[in-house]
């Protein structure tokens, strides 16, 4: 039984970061909505209460029954969680002038506290709270303060219950990882032995038990998630797995052929479904982003189902769902709005009477990559940038045509090849797919990159002639999990060379611009 820590989510935008930090410590954790507490069996070593956009003083503030948790299991309240503990157990929380947002200096009052053991007496923390704890409950005592907030961190005497009004999970809390480690590895007693190898062993065994000798179908995209899911399933069920890779006619230059070739030596049973004509015909005349997405989604289900029905006695549909998909799909009613609906090929299970299996549904993207490396999957697949489900259709603003696809593919090919060819070792940049490793080229240093074809024309001069052709926009971002992203700061010589090559070699383009918008307020893709 895998030991774990349960995180109860009150709707904070950074709850996932708590999970990520624990996973980095080798501690498995699960995030659950505050109103859906799972069974607290012997595998649960501790509980964390997250932050929230709500105030504990609100009439409809989220509440959780801590019977059987507080005083029974190690408990850590973060921000709202800290205020909730104070409010519910006799303390006082109010909206005073002692509000804090941003950086603050934490002064440790009790350096021998198990939560603060080894933490500097003064260190930077990140605050984000409008309310403040004016008085602690009976039996609680201060363990750290800031200049403006006396009760920045406290504990309950005689039990393993701790609370902090700052966010130890964010990067700006310089010793936050140490505090979370003290809680998880020290107070909770977790071993910290949750590794990629351990995940593979337990997951393969669980898949064999779940699926037995029944047949499984998986939709391959060529991306990291579906590839790792396919290899895990193949280890579990062998020849009973069939993968289908659909060519929607919207892939990058030579991508359909290249992806199929890359799977040949992996012993995966892959069927190529070339449906380019069907997708492009269905998209004719569609200009709105949502209309294009719906057309592509419906056509994908139609094509996938047609090929899937050729596999007799298939009982399972496998998907490369990862943990952010699960969390975003769930949402918390009344607090955190649902970010997106799921599933990857929604509609198929109902139509074909298939059961869903999602071997990666508890992993973050960086963990998927680490598992992929542990499985021996080629780095060219593991290090691939994320690629949108609707493919190039949402990088062509407006109607999708064959001519626009030609222009975009050629420009994108020059851009991506340029990223791979540019030696950036002198820049000492971390690899986007594994920050512990230094990137050798710009492609490895970037989370996601692509070209967008704009639905306007610009005047130019090429040779002695006036031109009136398309501008294209280059996009490149750095991120951890795409929830937030910052634009990548390219060396000027790279931008100059790529712009020059695209304009000289791609007929129909006479201007190249670079998108320097971060997420938020922008998104990574333009549509």
C-alpha angles and dihedrals in degrees: 000000000000112000114231148172120232118222114201108208120216093181103278116158090225100048090109089059090063088057093046093052092050092048089051087058090055092254118132115223140174128212116217132173110261090244095052105060110180125224107290099219129163092284092067109092099174147347132233125199111211132216124267142198087235131089120234086225093063117108092234097037113151112262133192132197105239094184106131092019112062109067091008103063131025106271132194123187118200121199103309087021090057092048091046091055091050094045096048098045102049105282128121126250121182142161098251131156088269093090119140132199124174130358122006135167115247118211114201112225097180110034091177092061109121090231094054100036109141093007116132116258087240122029140149119264133178118240128195111164136118095190123058135200104251096178132016124230119259110280094028126109137191117256099172139011142186128217091266104027119057096187098048091138131009144162139209113246116241096019140068095253118129135170137191128188092207130069112257090179097067125088094241092065093082097200097030093113089056091053093048089047090052089053099043102035099028112029096028093037096225114169095222092223099128102125138159090259091052091049092051093049096048095040096050090049091048092049092051090052094044098046103028111180096332123121124258132202121202129186108225119205100176089248128123099259099051092042094053091044090052094051092047091050092046090055088052104041105012115193092009088080120087120184124204120201112193120206103211093180090245100090127116122273110304090346097133093055094039095051093048090050092050091057096050096089094043095076091237119146100234126178117198113217108196105196101150095129093050095052097044092048091050092050095051110126096006113129108159116090095229092047090053092049092051093048092049093046094050093045091048091055090048094050095040091050092050092055094038092057089063088068105083121222095004109165105172136058112203121205134188093230112158131198099267088056090054094047095045092048093051101051123172113265112240095007117047114027119227107263098201141348124245156234120085094225098017115187099036100091091055094045097045101030091241127158118227124239120183111179095179099044093115097049134091118223095260089050090051088055092050090050089049091054091048088053090055096245114163116268091232088067098037093050096047116129118246112267124201118254093235087051119201092349090086093044089059104071107217127000119007115231134168091248093052090048090052092052094045094046093052094047092045092049092054091047096048094043088050092052091051093047098049111098107220101170090113089059092058095219122169118243112256092220094049116012090194089071126066114242117244096198138018093258091062092047093055127076096207135355136175147141125256122207109217122218094231137080128231132199118246143161120233115176106325094327133095113234132199106193145133127298117214127206123219116217126193128160140177118220144143101226105351093256087110127010140180127209115257118249103229125198106254093235090060093052091047094051095046093046091050094048094047094049093045097044108030113074110219098034124096103157136045124195132181122228110226097179121125129212111274115057092025126036126236094248121048096227 
